[in-house]
């Protein structure tokens, strides 16, 4: 039985042209950004933010913990009651756009450069985007974005941030992985893709600064951050006694698995 997958293939994560690129961001990763911004001297409690790709609110909620106000919108209604508008950030805000200090989001990869450019027009203080680290590469993005509007901060995560399509998974809770022969095993969610925050600050000049985000996931994870594990990913009852991860390996207060 083999579950091995090529790292090169996993890092591509190619999306169809019309894909919504539905990869929810773990809340702890957003809290890490807020700590960096606070450390840069921004009094976030007195400021506002716009999350224009709010999805199911996994980024907007931790932003609301730090910012005085957060406006949440998305091109699609995902059913999250905190979403305040269903609109395309790139085309639907010709006039009545909210006035905010920061635009902060996890944009669709193929539209990220456009979201950044639009955000820099909308935000008074700056823009922060959560992207694959590969986003900093590419001649086209250099010529249309980075050359003339370089980011102020590049914040790569030392820890891997685990993103799965269409669902937010707790990396401490094992999911069931079935092999090609019909057998399976429980293992914690992982990722071969690296992510970072790119931050543009309108009141800063000078060269781009690279600052690594040190390990912080356990400290910045809160109870209630993750939804229950979907039934199709839960280990079968017959497999539960032989799971490779036992309760003492989990974060305090969280079960070894949830069905």
Buried (B, 14 or more C-beta within 10 A) or exposed (E): EEEEEEEEEEBEBEBEEEEBBBBBBBBBBBBBBBBBBEEBEBEBEEBBBBBBBBBBBBBBBBBBBBBEBBBBBBBEEBEBEEBBBEBEBBEBBEEEBBEBBBBBBBBBBEBBBBBBBBBBEBBEBBBBBBBBBBBBEEEEBEEBBBEEEBBBBBBBBEBBBBBBEEBBBBBBBBBBBEEEEEEBBBBBBEBBBBBBBBBBBBEBEEEBEEBEBEEBBEEBBEEEBBBEBEEEBBBEEEBBEEBEBEEEEBEEEBEBBBE
